Amino acid sequence: MKRQKRAFTLIEMLVVVLILAILAALIVPRVVNRTGDAKRAKAASDIATLTSLLSQYKVDTDQFPTSEQGLMALRVQPGDVNGWRGPYSQKDIPGDPWQNEYFYESPGPDGQDFTIISYGADGAPGGEGDASDITSE
């Protein structure tokens, strides 16, 4: 008995490639949009963590770090602060998911104790979508 070799024809291969291209065209934009959502969620989570660390700092020192001391006061004791029991974070203070530093201001512009802001993908105040600001307010 002679066996025939069976192979895919060029047309069959083109149909498979076309189907894969259509699926990729439908799926890739959804995955890309999810990346932006994940970065925004990460920034919000980081800000919540930093807010918690700043609350612990205030419990120990009876004040929040000044704008000049910034978030580094969570890692390195400022010279004029009493009661500091840090470091309050074992890791370096993270940058936002877009590789920018979080903006810290104390007191905040609207009278709150402090404000932490990620300026989003563009790294500038304002913006829409992935470029919109994420704040501790």
C-alpha positions as CSV (number, residue, x, y, z in Angstrom):
1,M,0.0,0.0,0.0
2,K,1.3,3.3,-1.1
3,R,0.8,6.3,1.2
4,Q,0.0,9.6,-0.2
5,K,1.7,12.6,1.3
6,R,-0.9,15.2,2.4
7,A,0.0,18.8,2.7
8,F,-1.8,22.2,3.0
9,T,-2.5,24.0,-0.2
10,L,-1.6,27.6,-0.7
11,I,-5.3,28.6,-0.6
12,E,-5.8,26.8,2.8
13,M,-2.8,28.6,4.2
14,L,-4.0,32.0,3.0
15,V,-7.4,31.3,4.6
16,V,-5.8,30.5,7.9
17,V,-3.6,33.6,7.8
18,L,-6.7,35.7,6.9
19,I,-8.7,34.4,9.8
20,L,-5.7,35.0,12.2
21,A,-5.4,38.6,10.9
22,I,-9.1,39.3,11.4
23,L,-8.9,37.9,15.0
24,A,-5.8,40.0,15.7
25,A,-7.5,43.1,14.3
26,L,-10.4,42.5,16.7
27,I,-8.4,41.6,19.8
28,V,-5.3,43.8,19.8
29,P,-7.1,47.1,20.2
30,R,-8.9,45.7,23.3
31,V,-5.7,44.5,24.8
32,V,-4.0,47.8,24.2
33,N,-6.8,49.7,25.9
34,R,-6.5,47.4,28.8
35,T,-2.9,48.4,29.3
36,G,-3.9,52.0,29.9
37,D,-6.6,50.9,32.3
38,A,-4.1,48.7,34.2
39,K,-1.6,51.6,34.4
40,R,-4.3,53.9,35.8
41,A,-5.3,51.3,38.4
42,K,-1.6,50.8,39.4
43,A,-1.2,54.6,39.9
44,A,-4.4,54.7,42.0
45,S,-3.1,51.8,44.1
46,D,0.3,53.4,44.6
47,I,-1.3,56.7,45.7
48,A,-3.5,54.8,48.2
49,T,-0.4,53.1,49.6
50,L,1.5,56.4,49.8
51,T,-1.5,58.0,51.5
52,S,-1.5,55.2,54.1
53,L,2.3,55.6,54.7
54,L,1.8,59.3,55.1
55,S,-0.9,58.7,57.7
56,Q,1.5,56.6,59.7
57,Y,4.2,59.3,59.4
58,K,1.7,61.8,60.8
59,V,0.8,59.5,63.7
60,D,4.5,59.3,64.7
61,T,5.5,63.0,64.0
62,D,2.2,64.9,64.4
63,Q,2.7,66.4,61.0
64,F,2.8,65.5,57.3
65,P,6.1,66.0,55.4
66,T,6.4,69.5,53.9
67,S,6.4,69.9,50.1
68,E,10.2,70.5,50.3
69,Q,10.7,67.2,52.2
70,G,8.4,65.4,49.8
71,L,7.8,61.7,49.8
72,M,11.4,60.9,50.5
73,A,10.6,61.8,54.1
74,L,9.0,58.3,54.2
75,R,12.4,56.8,53.6
76,V,14.9,59.2,55.1
77,Q,14.4,61.1,58.3
78,P,14.2,64.9,57.8
79,G,16.7,66.7,60.1
80,D,14.1,68.8,61.9
81,V,11.4,66.1,62.6
82,N,10.9,64.5,66.0
83,G,9.3,61.1,66.5
84,W,10.2,59.7,63.1
85,R,10.1,55.9,63.3
86,G,10.8,55.1,59.7
87,P,11.6,54.2,57.2
88,Y,7.9,53.8,56.5
89,S,8.6,52.0,53.2
90,Q,11.2,49.3,52.8
91,K,11.2,49.9,49.0
92,D,12.2,53.1,47.1
93,I,9.3,55.5,46.6
94,P,7.9,54.3,43.2
95,G,7.5,56.4,40.1
96,D,4.1,56.3,38.4
97,P,3.5,53.7,35.7
98,W,4.6,56.2,33.0
99,Q,8.0,56.6,34.7
100,N,7.3,60.0,36.1
101,E,7.6,61.0,39.8
102,Y,4.4,61.4,41.8
103,F,3.8,65.1,42.6
104,Y,3.5,65.7,46.3
105,E,2.3,69.0,47.9
106,S,1.5,69.8,51.5
107,P,-0.7,71.4,52.4
108,G,-2.8,70.7,49.3
109,P,-4.2,73.4,47.1
110,D,-7.8,73.1,48.4
111,G,-6.9,73.1,52.1
112,Q,-6.5,69.3,52.5
113,D,-3.5,68.0,54.4
114,F,-1.6,66.9,51.3
115,T,-2.1,66.0,47.6
116,I,-0.4,63.3,45.6
117,I,-0.8,63.4,41.9
118,S,0.2,61.3,38.9
119,Y,-0.1,63.5,35.8
120,G,-0.8,60.4,33.6
121,A,0.8,59.4,30.4
122,D,1.7,62.9,29.2
123,G,3.3,63.9,32.6
124,A,1.6,67.3,32.5
125,P,-1.4,68.7,34.4
126,G,-4.8,68.1,32.9
127,G,-5.5,65.9,30.0
128,E,-8.0,63.3,29.0
129,G,-8.0,59.5,28.8
130,D,-4.6,58.0,29.7
131,A,-3.2,61.6,30.0
132,S,-5.7,62.6,32.7
133,D,-4.5,63.2,36.3
134,I,-4.9,60.7,39.1
135,T,-5.0,62.3,42.5
136,S,-5.3,61.4,46.2
137,E,-8.3,63.7,46.5
